[in-house]
């Protein structure tokens, strides 16, 4: 079942998906779809078996239904830096994201992860609060190893 989101996402919104131990981030592009950076640990069906593949430094830019990306995890609209940075126009955010679809891009847990990716698209600023918070390494380490609750 679909997790309720308040407010409803609008194109260009940042979507925070609450995984166990970390948050995964995506850009809402409309009609129920998001674009996100998918390292092997975020590809549908990935689990503990993907531990070794998650150590890669590559990820794929994918467009998928928010429902499928979130799975059984809760999520919310979280444009948390709108008060600090001016977001680009939604059409520009979506255009920039769609230009990257299908590309294999560099992925580094501490400097080029899914949160850096969406913040760069929305604000033109690459940042990740998960990585910059003190004692965050155990939190983001779960992402690297693909830990995730499944139905």
Secondary structure, 3 states (H helix, E strand, C coil): CCCCCCCCCCCCCEEEEEECCEEEEEEEEECCEEEEEECHHHCCCCCHHHCCHHHCCEEEEEEEEHHHHHCCCCEEECCCCCCCCCCCCHHHHHHHHHHCCCCEEECECCCECHHHHHHHHHHCCCCCHHHHCCCCHHHHHHHHCCCCCCC
